[in-house]
Amino acid sequence: MFPSDLSPERVRSLSEARSLGRIVEFHRVVDSTNTRARDLARSGSPEGTLVLADAQTKGRGRFGRSWVSPPGVNLYASLVLRPGRAPEEVLGLPLVVGLGVAETVAEWAGERTRIKWPNDVEIAGKKVAGVLCELEGEAGRVEFVIAGVGVNLNATEFPEELRDRATSVRLATGRVVDRAVFCARLLERLEKRYESFLAGGFRSLQDEWNRWHGLSGKRIRVVRGGEAVEGVAGPVDVRGRLEIRTAGGSVHVDGGEATVLGGGMRDGA
């Protein structure tokens, strides 16, 4: 039986994070941790409030895709963040969350762990985790950001359409992961990176992020808004935009779906 105690008390006792995860709400089953965290944020829940679920019935990934969320094996978590910034100042936040996830996955999976821009995490080229950040605000100020994280920890089976491009920490390493321990480590990493981001923007984390950059040097296609750009992936800049070196010169893209030409991955695992 997998270690499955994700009780708020256990997660808090294992984590040394000072603010993130001090309030934890756990559900055996929820439609989406992001949806529940958004409702809590709208009702005034403070920064750092964490929603965990053993299973999701309507887990969501980027571009409106579903996130496969079987019970008892993985981590489904959403944090309420209140950065108090203008929308353009938090554009790099999803990359910051992805960095914290990658660092945590690497504690188990080691140097095979990489980030697939903008914020997916892979082990040996297969997707193990995804990040979905959603914000609300008005009058040029962000009221809150919901940072949703899904990490395939102990899953051993995936739907047929995902089997060649998704993995779990257990499949990749042979190690069963205690979900509460992983969650506690993740909170610690995210808190450290989030504090750096608030103090110095994405610029303060740019070099570190590029060290985890799994697309660098690969020929890719990025599709956004019906338009596609092809070229060789370079580093991300101080705004988190990806450089793509094309035959006509370099361009920078600030979002979209990236695919490695000749193969690649899509969201939803």
KESETI-972809 format. One record per residue (C-alpha): y, z, x; residue in one letter. Coordinates in Angstrom, 3 decimals, always signed. Each point is the difference from the previous one (the first is absolute). Layout:
R        v        w        u aa
R        Y        Z        X  a
...
% end
This chain:
R        v        w        u aa
R   +0.000   +0.000   +0.000  m
R   +3.428   -0.913   +1.283  f
R   +2.541   +2.730   +0.689  p
R   +2.000   -0.254   -3.198  s
R   +2.135   +3.099   -0.381  d
R   +3.498   -1.360   -0.451  l
R   +1.318   +3.140   -1.646  s
R   +3.727   +0.626   +0.509  p
R   -0.794   +3.321   +1.670  e
R   -2.318   -1.564   +2.569  r
R   +2.302   -2.896   +0.842  v
R   +2.955   +2.359   +0.468  r
R   -2.035   +2.414   +2.133  s
R   -1.080   -2.802   +2.345  l
R   +3.406   -1.636   +0.402  s
R   +2.763   +1.138   +2.332  e
R   +2.570   -2.208   -1.734  a
R   +3.011   +2.069   -0.995  r
R   +1.243   -1.949   -3.015  s
R   -2.311   -2.893   -0.862  l
R   -2.872   +1.229   -2.127  g
R   +1.311   +3.492   -0.632  r
R   -0.403   -0.814   -3.700  i
R   -3.300   -1.731   -0.785  v
R   -1.264   -1.227   -3.352  e
R   -3.666   -1.039   -0.152  f
R   -1.751   -2.072   -2.670  h
R   -3.680   -0.738   -0.360  r
R   +0.968   -3.315   -1.601  v
R   +3.454   -1.527   -0.418  v
R   +1.174   -3.472   -0.874  d
R   +2.100   -0.260   +3.186  s
R   +1.279   +2.667   +2.380  t
R   +3.187   -2.055   +0.416  n
R   +0.601   -0.005   -3.741  t
R   -0.552   +3.743   -0.245  r
R   +2.222   +0.702   +3.032  a
R   +2.739   -2.166   -1.514  r
R   -0.137   +2.026   -3.215  d
R   +0.258   +3.214   +1.999  l
R   +2.933   -1.362   +2.021  a
R   +1.838   -1.001   -3.162  r
R   -0.427   +3.534   -1.320  s
R   +1.529   +1.483   +3.158  g
R   -2.955   +0.823   +2.251  s
R   +1.263   +0.654   +3.536  p
R   -0.500   -2.088   +3.087  e
R   -3.445   +0.387   +1.466  g
R   -1.834   +0.373   -3.307  t
R   -3.478   -1.486   +0.486  l
R   -2.287   -1.458   -2.658  v
R   -3.681   -0.339   +0.885  l
R   -2.856   -1.418   -2.039  a
R   -3.751   -0.121   +0.378  d
R   +0.022   -3.352   -1.813  a
R   +2.491   -2.450   -1.524  q
R   -0.548   -2.236   -3.009  t
R   +3.039   -2.215   +0.658  k
R   +0.630   +0.304   +3.725  g
R   +2.606   -2.473   +1.188  r
R   +0.592   -1.923   +3.204  g
R   +2.812   -2.306   +1.063  r
R   +0.887   -3.097   -2.064  f
R   -1.397   +1.628   -3.147  g
R   -3.591   -0.061   +1.203  r
R   -2.486   +2.690   -0.907  s
R   -1.250   +2.527   +2.545  w
R   -3.734   +0.717   -0.196  v
R   -0.204   +3.788   -0.521  s
R   -3.552   +1.369   -0.398  p
R   -0.423   +3.779   -0.363  p
R   -0.899   +2.482   +2.687  g
R   +0.262   -2.123   +3.139  v
R   +3.558   -1.072   +0.868  n
R   +3.566   +1.288   +0.125  l
R   +2.474   -0.931   -2.727  y
R   +3.337   +1.713   +0.546  a
R   +3.663   -0.397   -0.942  s
R   +3.022   +1.869   +1.350  l
R   +3.409   +0.538   -1.554  v
R   +2.695   -0.698   +2.609  l
R   +3.732   +0.451   -0.501  r
R   +1.643   -1.566   +3.068  p
R   +3.516   +0.027   -1.472  g
R   +0.848   -3.434   +1.371  r
R   +1.225   -3.350   -1.263  a
R   -2.782   -2.474   -0.875  p
R   +0.630   -2.144   +3.075  e
R   -0.445   +3.062   +2.199  e
R   -3.560   +0.682   -1.160  v
R   -1.399   -3.502   +0.407  l
R   -1.975   +1.111   +3.036  g
R   -1.572   +2.986   -1.734  l
R   -3.244   -1.773   -1.030  p
R   -0.558   -0.914   +3.655  l
R   +0.596   +3.616   +0.985  v
R   -2.635   +1.165   -2.477  v
R   -2.390   -2.647   +1.312  g
R   +0.558   +1.306   +3.514  l
R   -0.951   +3.518   -1.050  g
R   -3.124   -1.299   -1.737  v
R   -1.034   -2.036   +3.045  a
R   +0.421   +2.959   +2.323  e
R   -2.157   +2.140   -2.275  t
R   -2.737   -2.614   -0.397  v
R   -0.049   -0.369   +3.792  a
R   -0.972   +3.670   +0.369  e
R   -3.381   -1.085   -1.362  w
R   -0.160   -3.729   +0.805  a
R   +1.788   -0.146   +3.355  g
R   +1.590   -3.021   +1.606  e
R   -1.453   -2.519   -2.457  r
R   +2.614   +1.196   -2.499  t
R   +2.948   -2.332   -0.555  r
R   +2.801   -0.603   -2.509  i
R   +0.077   -3.330   -1.799  k
R   +3.683   -0.557   -0.769  w
R   +1.612   +1.318   -1.991  p
R   -2.101   +3.084   -0.709  n
R   -3.721   -0.633   -0.413  d
R   -2.306   +1.747   +2.456  v
R   -3.084   -1.676   +1.431  e
R   -2.983   +0.976   +2.101  i
R   -1.272   -2.902   +2.103  a
R   +1.773   -2.483   -2.281  g
R   -1.262   +1.408   -3.317  k
R   +2.254   +1.811   -2.433  k
R   -0.515   +3.744   -0.238  v
R   +3.276   +1.175   -1.538  a
R   +3.019   -1.199   -1.933  g
R   +3.457   +1.332   -0.780  v
R   +2.042   -0.542   -3.154  l
R   +3.574   +1.332   +0.003  c
R   +2.016   -0.126   -3.219  e
R   +3.611   +1.150   -0.334  l
R   +2.385   +0.869   -2.777  e
R   +3.739   +0.537   +0.175  g
R   +3.404   -1.031   -1.236  e
R   +3.554   -0.585   +1.217  a
R   -1.134   -1.016   +3.458  g
R   -1.999   +3.156   +0.633  r
R   -3.752   +0.552   -0.028  v
R   -0.976   +2.818   -2.336  e
R   -3.556   +0.192   +1.289  f
R   -2.763   -1.980   +1.689  v
R   -3.655   +0.302   -0.942  i
R   -2.150   -0.594   +3.071  a
R   -3.529   -0.819   -1.141  g
R   -2.886   -0.106   +2.454  v
R   -3.578   -1.110   -0.536  g
R   -2.480   +0.494   +2.847  v
R   -3.636   -1.073   -0.091  n
R   -1.650   +2.996   +1.645  l
R   -3.647   +0.353   -1.036  n
R   -0.604   -3.038   -2.220  a
R   -3.111   -1.973   +0.926  t
R   +0.187   -2.736   -2.638  e
R   +2.740   -2.376   -1.120  f
R   +0.211   -2.688   -2.682  p
R   -1.464   -3.274   +1.214  e
R   +3.406   -1.680   +0.320  e
R   +1.147   +2.701   +2.445  l
R   -3.068   +0.547   +2.162  r
R   +0.977   -2.355   +2.807  d
R   +3.522   +1.382   +0.363  r
R   -0.109   +3.697   -0.892  a
R   -1.548   +2.974   +1.747  t
R   +0.064   +3.775   +0.019  s
R   +0.285   +2.516   +2.796  v
R   -3.632   +0.940   -0.580  r
R   -1.248   -3.596   +0.166  l
R   +2.035   -0.664   +3.134  a
R   -0.885   +3.190   +1.859  t
R   -3.151   +1.453   -1.548  g
R   +1.907   +3.239   -0.588  r
R   +0.376   +1.734   -3.347  v
R   +3.629   +1.067   -0.485  v
R   +1.085   +3.245   -1.590  d
R   +2.653   -1.252   -2.395  r
R   +2.048   +3.191   +0.014  a
R   +0.102   +0.066   +3.801  v
R   +1.088   -3.641   +0.060  f
R   +2.671   +0.678   -2.632  c
R   +1.340   +2.969   +1.970  a
R   +0.233   -2.053   +3.195  r
R   +1.702   -2.793   -1.910  l
R   +2.638   +2.339   -1.397  l
R   +0.767   +1.261   +3.502  e
R   +0.347   -3.520   +1.374  r
R   +2.101   -1.215   -2.912  l
R   +2.342   +2.965   +0.218  e
R   +0.624   -0.606   +3.694  k
R   +0.660   -3.709   -0.482  r
R   +2.080   +0.493   -3.138  y
R   +2.254   +2.503   +1.760  e
R   +0.518   -2.473   +2.855  s
R   +0.830   -2.719   -2.511  f
R   +2.579   +2.154   -1.786  l
R   +1.611   +0.941   +3.301  a
R   +0.074   -3.396   +1.680  g
R   -1.117   -2.689   -2.443  g
R   -2.834   -2.400   +0.681  f
R   +1.575   -0.735   +3.382  r
R   -1.332   +3.355   +1.231  s
R   -3.578   -1.059   -0.806  l
R   +0.155   -3.722   +0.712  q
R   -1.642   +0.071   +3.428  d
R   -2.737   +2.359   -1.151  e
R   -0.719   -2.183   -3.035  w
R   -0.272   -3.119   +2.157  n
R   -2.662   +1.709   +2.112  r
R   -2.214   +0.104   -3.109  w
R   +0.928   -3.560   -1.049  h
R   -3.243   -1.867   -0.708  g
R   +1.528   -3.417   -0.728  l
R   +1.974   -0.370   +3.204  s
R   -0.819   -3.265   +1.758  g
R   -2.089   -1.355   -2.884  k
R   +0.741   -3.138   -1.953  r
R   +0.825   +1.049   -3.559  i
R   +1.398   -1.116   -3.315  r
R   +2.360   +2.245   -1.971  v
R   +0.541   -0.823   -3.673  v
R   +2.860   +1.463   -1.983  r
R   +1.577   -1.204   -3.196  g
R   -1.959   -3.233   +0.027  g
R   +1.157   -0.898   +3.502  e
R   -2.196   +0.053   +3.091  a
R   +0.793   +0.374   +3.689  v
R   -2.568   -0.780   +2.688  e
R   +0.116   +0.828   +3.660  g
R   -0.954   +2.541   +2.616  v
R   +0.690   +3.631   -0.862  a
R   +2.363   +1.855   +2.288  g
R   +1.206   +3.621   -0.144  p
R   +1.864   +1.667   -2.849  v
R   +3.720   +0.583   +0.451  d
R   +2.131   +3.092   -0.624  v
R   -0.033   -0.735   -3.741  r
R   -3.773   -0.397   -0.156  g
R   +0.224   -3.767   -0.381  r
R   -2.790   -2.047   +1.552  l
R   +0.913   -2.675   +2.526  e
R   -1.872   -3.280   -0.472  i
R   +0.258   -2.557   +2.757  r
R   -0.099   -3.479   -1.474  t
R   +0.331   -3.465   +1.483  a
R   +3.665   +0.036   -1.022  g
R   +0.795   +3.442   +1.405  g
R   -0.403   +3.615   -1.020  s
R   +0.507   +1.310   -3.521  v
R   -0.166   +3.533   -1.367  h
R   -1.614   +0.926   -3.326  v
R   +0.486   +3.326   -1.744  d
R   -2.980   -0.103   -2.335  g
R   -2.838   -2.063   -1.355  g
R   -3.721   -0.502   +0.346  e
R   -1.214   -0.763   +3.497  a
R   -3.229   -1.870   +0.667  t
R   -1.530   -0.737   +3.370  v
R   -0.636   -3.730   +0.042  l
R   -3.679   -0.735   +0.153  g
R   -0.736   +3.255   -1.839  g
R   +1.729   +3.088   -1.229  g
R   +0.232   +2.668   -2.628  m
R   +1.599   +0.678   -3.305  r
R   +0.899   +3.231   -1.703  d
R   -2.251   +1.815   -2.411  g
R   -2.672   +1.869   +1.927  a
% end
